[in-house]
Amino acid sequence: MNKIKIDENLHIKGFFDDQTSTISYVVHDNIEKKCAVIDSVLDFDYSSGDIDYVNADKIISYVDQKKLNVEWLVETHVHADHLSASPYIQKRLGGKIGISEKISDIQNIFGKTFNAGTEFQRDGSQFDKLFKDNDEYKIGNINCKVINTPGHTPACTAHVIGNSIFVGDTLFMPDLGSARADFPGGDARQLYRSIQKILSYPDETRIFVCHDYPPSSREVKWSTTVGEQKENNVHVKTSILEDEFVKIREARDKTLKMPKLIIPSIQVNMRAGNLPPPEDNGSVYIKVPINSIKNLV
């Protein structure tokens, strides 16, 4: 059983984007006034190509109001459902952009898909920090630990911060289950084993999810516990073993459509949230590869 330290100085603020059902977080040390921003959202209208900063500006306003210093801009994985606002926030507030060292796997797959060219480095160098499994870092005086959680994508991580775990897309609220595992490099069996790492923490450990798609019977939620997941998660509660989970997950994945923003999201997020470089006319373009994405999954 993993142990976890209760830290009363840890403060967590969630920001819900109803367009992508994403929850971003500002996690800070109340004493040191240092913080991390986790899984930020850049507003993007695919139909018009317009970018806006409403969600990012809410985070910036909160950080300014609390007089916090940003140390980290954490990406739990390369998101396929929203664009990252990390570079926009970094330019205004500072901090290091960090992601799993396995980002190179994603860059190799999708660099080819989007014909990114030789100028696009496939080594994670666009990010300030490449986290390895079990890496430790700090937010002020709060201890943080990285857990590799492949399965949804090869580059997924969960972050243990104080007495809480930020799980990215690996787990949802108990009534929704777990992440899909049919993206390139995804694997349902790996996903099950990654989830078991998270569920090895004490039952009272708080879990913060990256998305919530609530049924009409409840409001949006983003906080649960290890104990609640073990007792009630529809895909991975304690009574569901690995083979049954794989069967459930793979059957479910066959019914799912691609996320609406997967094409722009991957192109931007594999570049640490930066847009593709301008072309010879000075304009920036998002490419739409025809019949390529479906052939990868």
Backbone as CSV, one residue per row, in Angstrom:
resi,resn,N_x,N_y,N_z,CA_x,CA_y,CA_z,C_x,C_y,C_z
1,MET,0.840,-1.201,0.000,0.000,0.000,0.000,0.877,1.253,0.000
2,ASN,0.652,2.132,-0.939,1.351,3.414,-0.938,0.869,4.264,0.232
3,LYS,1.779,5.039,0.777,1.423,5.964,1.837,1.285,7.362,1.266
4,ILE,0.508,8.186,1.924,0.340,9.555,1.456,0.269,10.483,2.654
5,LYS,0.894,11.633,2.526,0.971,12.588,3.629,-0.111,13.648,3.482
6,ILE,-0.857,13.860,4.549,-1.846,14.930,4.572,-1.119,16.271,4.658
7,ASP,-1.459,17.193,3.802,-0.831,18.509,3.811,-1.913,19.575,3.890
8,GLU,-2.038,20.186,5.058,-3.096,21.173,5.275,-2.835,22.477,4.542
9,ASN,-1.624,22.668,4.054,-1.299,23.905,3.333,-1.635,23.826,1.843
10,LEU,-2.100,22.651,1.389,-2.440,22.452,-0.012,-3.834,23.006,-0.303
11,HIS,-3.923,23.859,-1.332,-5.218,24.406,-1.748,-5.421,24.117,-3.229
12,ILE,-6.646,23.669,-3.573,-6.953,23.259,-4.946,-8.179,24.012,-5.438
13,LYS,-8.045,24.623,-6.607,-9.146,25.344,-7.237,-9.381,24.764,-8.628
14,GLY,-10.609,24.307,-8.901,-10.957,23.758,-10.198,-11.676,24.763,-11.075
15,PHE,-11.428,24.680,-12.372,-12.071,25.548,-13.366,-12.685,24.657,-14.443
16,PHE,-14.001,24.681,-14.580,-14.691,23.802,-15.525,-15.014,24.540,-16.812
17,ASP,-14.605,23.933,-17.935,-14.937,24.458,-19.260,-16.074,23.625,-19.826
18,ASP,-17.246,24.222,-19.966,-18.405,23.439,-20.401,-18.377,23.097,-21.887
19,GLN,-17.514,23.757,-22.665,-17.415,23.425,-24.087,-16.692,22.100,-24.318
20,THR,-15.702,21.805,-23.499,-14.935,20.567,-23.660,-15.077,19.639,-22.453
21,SER,-15.859,20.053,-21.466,-16.059,19.269,-20.237,-14.739,18.974,-19.529
22,THR,-13.823,19.919,-19.620,-12.493,19.780,-19.016,-12.416,20.554,-17.707
23,ILE,-11.751,19.953,-16.728,-11.468,20.662,-15.479,-9.972,20.938,-15.418
24,SER,-9.620,22.230,-15.351,-8.243,22.657,-15.116,-8.098,22.969,-13.636
25,TYR,-6.893,22.905,-13.133,-6.668,23.127,-11.701,-5.525,24.103,-11.461
26,VAL,-5.699,24.910,-10.422,-4.588,25.636,-9.825,-4.371,25.019,-8.448
27,VAL,-3.175,24.502,-8.228,-2.825,23.840,-6.970,-1.730,24.666,-6.318
28,HIS,-1.980,25.126,-5.074,-0.945,25.989,-4.495,-0.670,25.715,-3.021
29,ASP,0.513,26.121,-2.642,0.976,26.072,-1.262,0.558,27.378,-0.601
30,ASN,-0.327,27.268,0.401,-0.867,28.466,1.058,0.199,29.316,1.738
31,ILE,1.281,28.686,2.168,2.320,29.421,2.891,3.324,30.039,1.921
32,GLU,3.853,29.226,1.015,4.877,29.698,0.084,4.304,30.508,-1.077
33,LYS,2.980,30.366,-1.303,2.305,31.067,-2.418,2.893,30.660,-3.769
34,LYS,3.302,29.412,-3.875,3.750,28.840,-5.136,2.642,27.924,-5.668
35,CYS,2.549,27.818,-7.001,1.440,27.029,-7.541,1.827,26.284,-8.809
36,ALA,0.969,25.323,-9.163,1.019,24.639,-10.450,-0.339,24.789,-11.121
37,VAL,-0.305,24.926,-12.436,-1.534,24.921,-13.244,-1.558,23.594,-13.985
38,ILE,-2.656,22.850,-13.832,-2.749,21.511,-14.407,-3.821,21.479,-15.491
39,ASP,-3.440,21.054,-16.690,-4.368,20.808,-17.814,-5.210,22.032,-18.166
40,SER,-4.545,23.112,-18.529,-5.241,24.345,-18.904,-5.892,24.215,-20.280
41,VAL,-6.884,25.078,-20.541,-7.680,25.014,-21.768,-7.560,26.309,-22.561
42,LEU,-7.263,26.159,-23.850,-7.300,27.269,-24.797,-8.606,27.166,-25.580
43,ASP,-9.366,28.251,-25.649,-10.652,28.234,-26.346,-10.427,28.263,-27.851
44,PHE,-11.065,27.313,-28.551,-10.876,27.205,-29.993,-12.196,26.869,-30.668
45,ASP,-12.592,27.709,-31.610,-13.799,27.485,-32.399,-13.373,26.853,-33.722
46,TYR,-13.600,25.567,-33.865,-13.125,24.837,-35.037,-13.811,25.319,-36.321
47,SER,-15.068,25.717,-36.196,-15.808,26.118,-37.392,-15.292,27.425,-37.993
48,SER,-14.734,28.305,-37.154,-14.234,29.592,-37.647,-12.721,29.710,-37.598
49,GLY,-12.064,28.821,-36.830,-10.618,28.912,-36.646,-10.204,29.956,-35.620
50,ASP,-11.183,30.499,-34.880,-10.885,31.564,-33.914,-10.388,30.994,-32.589
51,ILE,-9.379,31.653,-32.039,-8.840,31.318,-30.721,-9.210,32.414,-29.735
52,ASP,-9.547,31.997,-28.513,-9.843,32.958,-27.453,-9.195,32.462,-26.169
53,TYR,-9.200,33.320,-25.153,-8.449,33.025,-23.929,-9.305,33.161,-22.676
54,VAL,-10.612,32.946,-22.810,-11.529,33.139,-21.678,-11.147,32.240,-20.513
55,ASN,-10.964,30.948,-20.781,-10.631,30.015,-19.700,-9.260,30.305,-19.108
56,ALA,-8.279,30.562,-19.958,-6.929,30.856,-19.464,-6.910,32.138,-18.646
57,ASP,-7.670,33.136,-19.074,-7.692,34.412,-18.346,-8.339,34.262,-16.970
58,LYS,-9.263,33.330,-16.835,-9.843,33.067,-15.509,-8.762,32.542,-14.564
59,ILE,-7.923,31.661,-15.084,-6.837,31.119,-14.272,-5.836,32.214,-13.925
60,ILE,-5.477,33.014,-14.905,-4.525,34.105,-14.672,-5.072,35.085,-13.636
61,SER,-6.342,35.409,-13.743,-6.974,36.323,-12.783,-6.933,35.746,-11.374
62,TYR,-7.206,34.462,-11.254,-7.183,33.806,-9.942,-5.776,33.819,-9.354
63,VAL,-4.783,33.483,-10.175,-3.391,33.474,-9.701,-2.969,34.875,-9.252
64,ASP,-3.365,35.886,-10.023,-3.045,37.268,-9.640,-3.738,37.667,-8.350
65,GLN,-5.011,37.305,-8.247,-5.787,37.654,-7.054,-5.180,37.047,-5.794
66,LYS,-4.717,35.802,-5.898,-4.134,35.105,-4.746,-2.652,35.425,-4.556
67,LYS,-2.104,36.241,-5.491,-0.684,36.621,-5.429,0.218,35.385,-5.405
68,LEU,-0.034,34.487,-6.348,0.728,33.249,-6.434,1.839,33.360,-7.470
69,ASN,2.866,32.554,-7.295,3.942,32.426,-8.272,3.836,31.057,-8.931
70,VAL,3.717,31.035,-10.258,3.567,29.776,-10.985,4.931,29.105,-11.140
71,GLU,5.018,27.887,-10.615,6.245,27.102,-10.780,6.111,26.083,-11.908
72,TRP,4.897,25.532,-12.068,4.707,24.438,-13.019,3.441,24.628,-13.833
73,LEU,3.512,24.223,-15.095,2.352,24.096,-15.964,2.347,22.641,-16.427
74,VAL,1.509,21.840,-15.791,1.546,20.395,-15.948,0.514,19.940,-16.982
75,GLU,0.961,19.092,-17.897,0.062,18.409,-18.820,0.062,16.929,-18.443
76,THR,-1.102,16.407,-18.066,-1.151,15.000,-17.670,-0.983,14.070,-18.863
77,HIS,-1.245,14.578,-20.076,-1.040,13.812,-21.307,-1.264,14.749,-22.493
78,VAL,-1.106,14.229,-23.699,-1.409,15.004,-24.903,-2.913,14.902,-25.139
79,HIS,-3.627,15.940,-24.788,-5.089,15.918,-24.852,-5.580,15.866,-26.294
80,ALA,-6.645,15.094,-26.501,-7.266,14.995,-27.817,-8.596,15.736,-27.880
81,ASP,-8.988,16.366,-26.792,-10.310,16.993,-26.747,-10.272,18.492,-26.471
82,HIS,-9.097,19.027,-26.215,-8.965,20.483,-26.069,-7.517,20.892,-26.323
83,LEU,-7.339,22.157,-26.681,-6.007,22.715,-26.874,-5.485,23.235,-25.547
84,SER,-4.206,23.095,-25.339,-3.577,23.578,-24.110,-3.313,25.083,-24.169
85,ALA,-3.508,25.748,-23.036,-3.195,27.176,-22.913,-1.878,27.403,-22.184
86,SER,-1.083,26.359,-22.008,0.148,26.501,-21.218,1.092,27.592,-21.722
87,PRO,1.371,27.686,-23.043,2.292,28.743,-23.481,1.743,30.144,-23.223
88,TYR,0.436,30.315,-23.389,-0.196,31.622,-23.141,-0.050,32.008,-21.669
89,ILE,-0.310,31.064,-20.779,-0.183,31.335,-19.341,1.280,31.544,-18.963
90,GLN,2.161,30.747,-19.560,3.583,30.866,-19.252,4.132,32.248,-19.600
91,LYS,3.711,32.798,-20.736,4.189,34.112,-21.150,3.788,35.202,-20.162
92,ARG,2.683,35.009,-19.483,2.182,36.016,-18.543,2.597,35.775,-17.104
93,LEU,2.766,34.493,-16.743,2.997,34.178,-15.331,4.260,33.368,-15.074
94,GLY,4.909,32.882,-16.123,6.098,32.061,-15.916,5.746,30.607,-15.653
95,GLY,6.723,29.856,-15.155,6.539,28.440,-14.870,7.117,27.558,-15.956
96,LYS,7.347,26.292,-15.613,7.885,25.305,-16.537,6.764,24.384,-17.019
97,ILE,6.728,24.161,-18.333,5.738,23.245,-18.908,6.297,21.834,-18.861
98,GLY,5.563,20.924,-18.213,6.035,19.559,-18.039,5.047,18.522,-18.518
99,ILE,5.570,17.413,-19.038,4.767,16.291,-19.523,5.612,15.034,-19.419
100,SER,5.006,13.891,-19.614,5.739,12.622,-19.588,6.838,12.582,-20.637
101,GLU,7.940,11.923,-20.301,9.021,11.727,-21.272,8.569,10.881,-22.467
102,LYS,7.451,10.193,-22.314,6.910,9.368,-23.407,6.248,10.216,-24.482
103,ILE,6.258,11.525,-24.338,5.717,12.421,-25.358,6.329,12.125,-26.722
104,SER,7.571,11.670,-26.745,8.225,11.386,-28.032,7.487,10.294,-28.796
105,ASP,6.853,9.360,-28.080,6.058,8.325,-28.748,4.896,8.952,-29.508
106,ILE,4.229,9.914,-28.872,3.102,10.606,-29.500,3.598,11.440,-30.678
107,GLN,4.713,12.121,-30.488,5.254,12.966,-31.554,5.657,12.144,-32.773
108,ASN,6.176,10.964,-32.557,6.563,10.109,-33.677,5.347,9.628,-34.456
109,ILE,4.280,9.275,-33.729,3.064,8.803,-34.394,2.411,9.930,-35.179
110,PHE,2.179,11.045,-34.502,1.374,12.095,-35.115,2.204,13.079,-35.933
111,GLY,3.501,13.119,-35.699,4.348,13.929,-36.569,4.256,13.453,-38.006
112,LYS,4.189,12.146,-38.178,4.029,11.567,-39.514,2.621,11.810,-40.041
113,THR,1.630,11.618,-39.183,0.237,11.776,-39.607,-0.032,13.169,-40.146
114,PHE,0.536,14.181,-39.488,0.296,15.564,-39.888,1.417,16.123,-40.763
115,ASN,2.336,15.245,-41.192,3.431,15.656,-42.064,4.100,16.924,-41.536
116,ALA,4.493,16.856,-40.249,4.994,18.041,-39.554,6.345,18.523,-40.080
117,GLY,7.051,17.688,-40.812,8.314,18.129,-41.402,9.511,17.877,-40.505
118,THR,10.690,18.016,-41.079,11.923,17.748,-40.335,12.200,18.792,-39.259
119,GLU,11.569,19.977,-39.383,11.807,21.005,-38.375,11.097,20.701,-37.061
120,PHE,10.135,19.782,-37.114,9.422,19.402,-35.896,10.203,18.315,-35.168
121,GLN,10.808,18.697,-34.050,11.620,17.762,-33.281,10.732,16.782,-32.528
122,ARG,11.048,15.509,-32.638,10.245,14.456,-32.022,10.941,13.904,-30.770
123,ASP,11.464,14.814,-29.957,12.224,14.402,-28.773,11.721,15.059,-27.492
124,GLY,10.569,15.726,-27.570,10.007,16.384,-26.382,10.665,17.703,-26.042
125,SER,11.552,18.202,-26.906,12.309,19.415,-26.586,11.447,20.675,-26.556
126,GLN,10.212,20.595,-27.007,9.303,21.742,-26.937,8.855,22.013,-25.501
127,PHE,9.033,21.038,-24.634,8.620,21.137,-23.229,9.831,21.477,-22.357
128,ASP,9.569,22.097,-21.215,10.643,22.477,-20.302,11.096,21.320,-19.418
129,LYS,10.182,20.394,-19.146,10.488,19.278,-18.260,9.804,18.021,-18.772
130,LEU,10.591,16.949,-18.903,10.045,15.644,-19.275,10.095,14.753,-18.036
131,PHE,8.919,14.434,-17.514,8.823,13.664,-16.279,9.024,12.179,-16.538
132,LYS,9.826,11.549,-15.670,9.984,10.099,-15.668,9.122,9.495,-14.565
133,ASP,8.855,8.222,-14.686,8.092,7.527,-13.658,8.786,7.664,-12.301
134,ASN,8.000,8.033,-11.296,8.471,8.211,-9.913,9.308,9.465,-9.703
135,ASP,9.390,10.330,-10.699,10.047,11.622,-10.489,9.360,12.383,-9.360
136,GLU,10.162,13.139,-8.616,9.619,13.975,-7.542,9.940,15.431,-7.825
137,TYR,9.025,16.300,-7.465,9.232,17.744,-7.589,8.433,18.425,-6.487
138,LYS,8.508,19.741,-6.412,7.820,20.461,-5.346,7.001,21.625,-5.900
139,ILE,5.927,21.916,-5.216,5.189,23.168,-5.396,5.317,23.904,-4.068
140,GLY,6.196,24.888,-4.018,6.530,25.464,-2.720,7.161,24.389,-1.858
141,ASN,6.548,24.103,-0.700,7.038,23.049,0.185,6.240,21.756,0.058
142,ILE,5.332,21.695,-0.885,4.484,20.515,-1.047,5.177,19.498,-1.950
143,ASN,5.278,18.286,-1.457,5.923,17.215,-2.208,4.996,16.682,-3.296
144,CYS,5.558,16.445,-4.479,4.802,15.936,-5.615,5.552,14.745,-6.208
145,LYS,4.787,13.802,-6.754,5.372,12.610,-7.359,4.627,12.282,-8.644
146,VAL,5.357,11.842,-9.655,4.788,11.489,-10.957,4.644,9.975,-11.060
147,ILE,3.478,9.539,-11.523,3.242,8.120,-11.768,2.918,7.936,-13.248
148,ASN,3.685,7.124,-13.947,3.333,6.801,-15.326,2.054,5.967,-15.339
149,THR,1.083,6.376,-16.166,-0.196,5.672,-16.225,-0.605,5.421,-17.675
150,PRO,0.204,4.693,-18.447,-0.143,4.440,-19.846,-1.407,3.602,-19.978
151,GLY,-1.985,3.655,-21.153,-3.199,2.890,-21.426,-4.162,3.701,-22.257
152,HIS,-4.475,4.911,-21.781,-5.251,5.852,-22.597,-4.370,6.358,-23.732
153,THR,-3.174,6.817,-23.378,-2.106,7.108,-24.337,-0.799,6.632,-23.705
154,PRO,0.274,6.491,-24.494,1.559,6.088,-23.902,2.150,7.144,-22.980
155,ALA,1.721,8.391,-23.109,2.348,9.504,-22.381,1.477,10.033,-21.252
156,CYS,0.603,9.189,-20.706,-0.250,9.627,-19.595,0.491,9.531,-18.265
157,THR,0.245,10.509,-17.402,0.784,10.483,-16.043,-0.294,10.905,-15.058
158,ALA,-0.167,10.433,-13.830,-0.926,10.961,-12.700,0.071,11.663,-11.790
159,HIS,-0.399,12.714,-11.112,0.477,13.495,-10.243,-0.048,13.449,-8.818
160,VAL,0.772,12.881,-7.940,0.437,12.835,-6.516,0.954,14.120,-5.899
161,ILE,0.036,14.955,-5.448,0.388,16.261,-4.890,-0.216,16.346,-3.494
162,GLY,0.652,16.345,-2.476,0.141,16.316,-1.109,-0.681,15.061,-0.900
163,ASN,-1.935,15.237,-0.469,-2.813,14.088,-0.210,-3.814,13.861,-1.344
164,SER,-3.470,14.319,-2.549,-4.381,14.231,-3.680,-3.653,13.697,-4.912
165,ILE,-4.417,13.076,-5.813,-3.873,12.572,-7.061,-4.669,13.169,-8.216
166,PHE,-3.960,13.781,-9.152,-4.569,14.342,-10.360,-4.348,13.315,-11.467
167,VAL,-5.432,12.689,-11.914,-5.328,11.464,-12.699,-5.472,11.674,-14.204
168,GLY,-5.630,12.920,-14.659,-5.826,13.138,-16.082,-7.070,12.423,-16.575
169,ASP,-6.950,11.721,-17.697,-8.095,11.000,-18.262,-8.144,9.538,-17.834
170,THR,-7.214,9.104,-17.006,-7.142,7.688,-16.651,-8.426,7.210,-15.991
171,LEU,-8.937,7.992,-15.052,-10.194,7.691,-14.357,-11.155,8.859,-14.486
172,PHE,-12.455,8.541,-14.502,-13.503,9.547,-14.407,-14.200,9.380,-13.061
173,MET,-15.273,10.119,-12.859,-16.083,9.903,-11.671,-16.608,8.466,-11.689
174,PRO,-16.884,7.882,-10.509,-17.214,6.451,-10.456,-18.361,6.014,-11.368
175,ASP,-19.350,6.868,-11.590,-20.478,6.456,-12.434,-20.150,6.496,-13.923
176,LEU,-18.984,7.051,-14.299,-18.584,7.120,-15.702,-17.451,6.159,-16.049
177,GLY,-16.676,5.732,-15.062,-15.695,4.683,-15.302,-14.296,5.151,-15.592
178,SER,-13.819,4.833,-16.806,-12.400,5.021,-17.129,-12.253,5.607,-18.521
179,ALA,-11.023,5.951,-18.855,-10.696,6.516,-20.168,-10.801,5.463,-21.263
180,ARG,-11.023,5.910,-22.485,-10.955,5.022,-23.638,-9.512,4.583,-23.844
181,ALA,-9.340,3.456,-24.505,-7.990,2.919,-24.692,-7.724,2.571,-26.157
182,ASP,-8.460,3.201,-27.068,-8.340,2.849,-28.484,-7.593,3.879,-29.316
183,PHE,-6.972,4.870,-28.682,-6.132,5.796,-29.420,-4.816,5.105,-29.788
184,PRO,-4.052,5.648,-30.755,-2.757,5.049,-31.094,-1.863,4.920,-29.853
185,GLY,-1.356,3.716,-29.643,-0.529,3.467,-28.468,-1.327,3.145,-27.219
186,GLY,-2.651,3.232,-27.293,-3.494,2.894,-26.147,-3.597,1.390,-25.969
187,ASP,-3.947,0.968,-24.745,-4.037,-0.457,-24.464,-4.877,-0.652,-23.204
188,ALA,-5.983,-1.378,-23.322,-6.906,-1.539,-22.198,-6.255,-2.281,-21.033
189,ARG,-5.415,-3.241,-21.336,-4.767,-3.995,-20.254,-3.768,-3.108,-19.506
190,GLN,-3.028,-2.309,-20.244,-2.134,-1.345,-19.595,-2.925,-0.364,-18.750
191,LEU,-4.062,0.082,-19.274,-4.891,1.044,-18.552,-5.346,0.466,-17.221
192,TYR,-5.790,-0.777,-17.214,-6.217,-1.418,-15.970,-5.075,-1.419,-14.952
193,ARG,-3.895,-1.779,-15.398,-2.759,-1.860,-14.480,-2.342,-0.477,-13.978
194,SER,-2.478,0.534,-14.833,-2.191,1.909,-14.402,-3.176,2.357,-13.330
195,ILE,-4.440,2.020,-13.538,-5.465,2.393,-12.561,-5.197,1.724,-11.216
196,GLN,-4.713,0.484,-11.255,-4.419,-0.203,-9.993,-3.314,0.507,-9.208
197,LYS,-2.378,1.154,-9.916,-1.365,1.952,-9.215,-2.038,3.053,-8.400
198,ILE,-3.000,3.712,-9.021,-3.707,4.808,-8.335,-4.522,4.270,-7.168
199,LEU,-5.185,3.134,-7.385,-6.059,2.579,-6.347,-5.281,1.897,-5.227
200,SER,-3.948,1.840,-5.339,-3.132,1.279,-4.255,-2.899,2.289,-3.137
201,TYR,-3.295,3.535,-3.364,-3.158,4.557,-2.322,-4.285,4.406,-1.297
202,PRO,-4.122,4.982,-0.098,-5.155,4.841,0.936,-6.526,5.314,0.477
203,ASP,-7.554,4.691,1.005,-8.918,4.971,0.573,-9.299,6.441,0.689
204,GLU,-8.747,7.145,1.659,-9.119,8.552,1.874,-8.404,9.512,0.911
205,THR,-7.473,9.006,0.101,-6.756,9.849,-0.848,-7.727,10.468,-1.846
206,ARG,-7.632,11.764,-2.019,-8.521,12.452,-2.953,-8.048,12.256,-4.394
207,ILE,-9.010,12.094,-5.295,-8.731,11.980,-6.722,-9.421,13.125,-7.443
208,PHE,-8.663,13.803,-8.317,-9.216,14.890,-9.122,-9.124,14.490,-10.592
209,VAL,-10.283,14.491,-11.271,-10.359,14.038,-12.659,-10.245,15.223,-13.605
210,CYS,-9.927,14.914,-14.869,-9.728,15.955,-15.877,-11.010,16.276,-16.652
211,HIS,-11.965,15.349,-16.640,-13.216,15.558,-17.367,-14.389,15.017,-16.571
212,ASP,-15.554,15.607,-16.798,-16.788,15.012,-16.289,-17.888,15.231,-17.314
213,TYR,-18.600,14.161,-17.620,-19.716,14.201,-18.568,-20.953,13.684,-17.827
214,PRO,-21.504,14.498,-16.926,-22.510,13.971,-15.994,-23.836,13.626,-16.661
215,PRO,-24.494,12.587,-16.171,-25.873,12.342,-16.596,-26.771,13.459,-16.058
216,SER,-27.978,13.540,-16.582,-28.893,14.625,-16.184,-29.270,14.552,-14.712
217,SER,-29.009,13.416,-14.084,-29.412,13.227,-12.688,-28.474,13.877,-11.682
218,ARG,-27.306,14.398,-12.144,-26.395,15.042,-11.194,-25.661,16.204,-11.835
219,GLU,-25.064,17.032,-10.991,-24.273,18.167,-11.437,-22.845,17.713,-11.765
220,VAL,-22.104,18.614,-12.389,-20.696,18.340,-12.687,-19.919,18.150,-11.383
221,LYS,-19.076,17.127,-11.355,-18.202,16.868,-10.214,-16.807,16.551,-10.730
222,TRP,-15.818,16.837,-9.896,-14.448,16.487,-10.308,-13.587,15.952,-9.177
223,SER,-14.177,15.734,-8.031,-13.422,15.213,-6.896,-14.080,13.957,-6.353
224,THR,-13.266,12.936,-6.150,-13.732,11.684,-5.559,-12.606,11.164,-4.667
225,THR,-12.656,9.925,-4.258,-11.590,9.343,-3.448,-11.239,7.952,-3.973
226,VAL,-10.093,7.467,-3.546,-9.697,6.110,-3.903,-10.748,5.114,-3.418
227,GLY,-11.221,5.297,-2.182,-12.220,4.387,-1.633,-13.504,4.361,-2.448
228,GLU,-13.972,5.535,-2.880,-15.194,5.603,-3.683,-15.000,4.905,-5.032
229,GLN,-13.815,5.070,-5.611,-13.531,4.417,-6.890,-13.512,2.899,-6.734
230,LYS,-12.878,2.417,-5.689,-12.798,0.973,-5.463,-14.164,0.361,-5.200
231,GLU,-15.031,1.118,-4.594,-16.354,0.584,-4.249,-17.368,0.723,-5.377
232,ASN,-17.270,1.841,-6.151,-18.379,2.168,-7.048,-18.029,2.343,-8.518
233,ASN,-16.740,2.411,-8.906,-16.437,2.687,-10.304,-16.985,1.576,-11.196
234,VAL,-17.752,1.962,-12.204,-18.466,0.980,-13.032,-17.537,0.115,-13.876
235,HIS,-16.270,0.536,-14.031,-15.323,-0.240,-14.820,-14.261,-0.936,-13.978
236,VAL,-13.904,-0.355,-12.854,-12.744,-0.885,-12.116,-12.984,-1.014,-10.613
237,LYS,-14.226,-1.147,-10.176,-14.405,-1.415,-8.754,-13.745,-2.747,-8.404
238,THR,-13.495,-2.957,-7.131,-12.645,-4.058,-6.677,-13.079,-5.407,-7.212
239,SER,-14.363,-5.603,-7.428,-14.857,-6.918,-7.873,-14.589,-7.196,-9.349
240,ILE,-14.146,-6.172,-10.118,-13.887,-6.345,-11.550,-12.402,-6.609,-11.770
241,LEU,-12.087,-7.781,-12.301,-10.697,-8.160,-12.527,-10.245,-7.750,-13.929
242,GLU,-8.960,-7.950,-14.213,-8.344,-7.398,-15.422,-9.024,-7.870,-16.707
243,ASP,-9.259,-9.161,-16.854,-9.844,-9.667,-18.096,-11.243,-9.106,-18.331
244,GLU,-12.017,-8.993,-17.270,-13.366,-8.440,-17.409,-13.303,-6.967,-17.788
245,PHE,-12.366,-6.242,-17.164,-12.202,-4.828,-17.510,-11.854,-4.675,-18.982
246,VAL,-10.907,-5.450,-19.478,-10.492,-5.357,-20.876,-11.685,-5.610,-21.791
247,LYS,-12.491,-6.598,-21.460,-13.678,-6.900,-22.267,-14.655,-5.729,-22.269
248,ILE,-14.900,-5.146,-21.097,-15.816,-4.003,-20.977,-15.278,-2.800,-21.742
249,ARG,-13.978,-2.523,-21.546,-13.375,-1.320,-22.126,-13.319,-1.418,-23.661
250,GLU,-12.910,-2.536,-24.162,-12.788,-2.678,-25.612,-14.145,-2.666,-26.301
251,ALA,-15.156,-3.246,-25.660,-16.509,-3.199,-26.232,-17.033,-1.777,-26.239
252,ARG,-16.795,-1.052,-25.169,-17.229,0.341,-25.082,-16.520,1.203,-26.126
253,ASP,-15.229,0.999,-26.302,-14.452,1.815,-27.233,-14.944,1.681,-28.672
254,LYS,-15.445,0.516,-29.020,-15.939,0.300,-30.381,-17.159,1.153,-30.705
255,THR,-17.822,1.664,-29.679,-19.025,2.474,-29.892,-18.736,3.972,-29.913
256,LEU,-17.486,4.378,-29.633,-17.165,5.792,-29.450,-16.687,6.436,-30.750
257,LYS,-17.115,7.673,-30.967,-16.612,8.462,-32.083,-15.330,9.184,-31.659
258,MET,-14.571,9.664,-32.627,-13.398,10.463,-32.314,-13.819,11.785,-31.660
259,PRO,-13.027,12.299,-30.703,-13.341,13.606,-30.111,-13.417,14.695,-31.185
260,LYS,-14.310,15.648,-31.000,-14.535,16.681,-32.016,-13.279,17.487,-32.319
261,LEU,-12.439,17.693,-31.316,-11.260,18.546,-31.500,-9.956,17.764,-31.594
262,ILE,-10.028,16.485,-31.884,-8.796,15.691,-31.887,-7.785,16.209,-32.913
263,ILE,-8.226,16.641,-34.087,-7.283,17.062,-35.137,-6.523,18.329,-34.748
264,PRO,-7.194,19.411,-34.338,-6.407,20.571,-33.901,-5.682,20.335,-32.582
265,SER,-6.306,19.582,-31.682,-5.702,19.391,-30.359,-4.362,18.697,-30.431
266,ILE,-4.298,17.596,-31.159,-3.043,16.845,-31.235,-1.948,17.673,-31.887
267,GLN,-2.287,18.394,-32.960,-1.272,19.194,-33.663,-0.675,20.255,-32.754
268,VAL,-1.501,20.845,-31.912,-1.039,21.902,-31.007,-0.384,21.317,-29.761
269,ASN,-1.018,20.324,-29.155,-0.548,19.821,-27.866,0.746,19.022,-27.975
270,MET,1.012,18.404,-29.124,2.298,17.718,-29.272,3.438,18.718,-29.388
271,ARG,3.093,19.996,-29.592,4.073,21.091,-29.629,4.068,21.884,-28.322
272,ALA,3.620,21.263,-27.242,3.560,21.915,-25.920,2.584,23.073,-25.901
273,GLY,1.520,22.986,-26.717,0.509,24.032,-26.746,0.785,25.137,-27.737
274,ASN,1.874,25.039,-28.473,2.192,26.053,-29.481,1.529,25.703,-30.814
275,LEU,1.118,26.727,-31.552,0.527,26.515,-32.860,1.587,26.064,-33.853
276,PRO,1.199,25.381,-34.932,2.169,25.066,-35.990,2.796,26.347,-36.523
277,PRO,3.987,26.276,-37.068,4.670,27.483,-37.567,3.910,28.095,-38.744
278,PRO,3.991,29.409,-38.913,3.348,30.062,-40.067,3.907,29.534,-41.379
279,GLU,3.064,29.522,-42.396,3.526,29.119,-43.718,4.056,30.337,-44.463
280,ASP,4.421,30.181,-45.742,5.148,31.243,-46.441,4.324,32.518,-46.643
281,ASN,3.009,32.443,-46.434,2.180,33.653,-46.526,1.965,34.317,-45.171
282,GLY,2.606,33.774,-44.130,2.510,34.353,-42.800,1.349,33.843,-41.974
283,SER,0.479,33.020,-42.536,-0.687,32.498,-41.822,-0.394,31.129,-41.219
284,VAL,-1.119,30.830,-40.148,-0.997,29.545,-39.461,-2.178,28.666,-39.847
285,TYR,-1.902,27.388,-40.107,-2.937,26.474,-40.554,-2.964,25.213,-39.693
286,ILE,-4.166,24.704,-39.481,-4.363,23.376,-38.910,-4.662,22.430,-40.069
287,LYS,-3.911,21.344,-40.158,-4.119,20.384,-41.241,-5.197,19.367,-40.878
288,VAL,-5.958,18.956,-41.878,-6.954,17.903,-41.709,-6.553,16.731,-42.605
289,PRO,-5.885,15.735,-42.047,-5.482,14.588,-42.870,-6.701,13.737,-43.233
290,ILE,-6.863,13.430,-44.497,-8.023,12.683,-44.950,-7.805,11.175,-44.765
291,ASN,-8.724,10.563,-44.035,-8.718,9.114,-43.803,-7.464,8.620,-43.095
292,SER,-6.768,9.499,-42.395,-5.529,9.074,-41.714,-5.758,8.720,-40.254
293,ILE,-6.523,9.538,-39.544,-6.732,9.307,-38.117,-7.401,7.958,-37.884
294,LYS,-8.451,7.665,-38.661,-9.191,6.412,-38.430,-8.317,5.192,-38.711
295,ASN,-7.319,5.334,-39.569,-6.439,4.229,-39.878,-5.416,3.968,-38.787
296,LEU,-5.299,4.901,-37.840,-4.345,4.720,-36.746,-4.964,3.938,-35.600
297,VAL,-6.307,3.952,-35.503,-6.963,3.350,-34.336,-7.610,2.024,-34.680
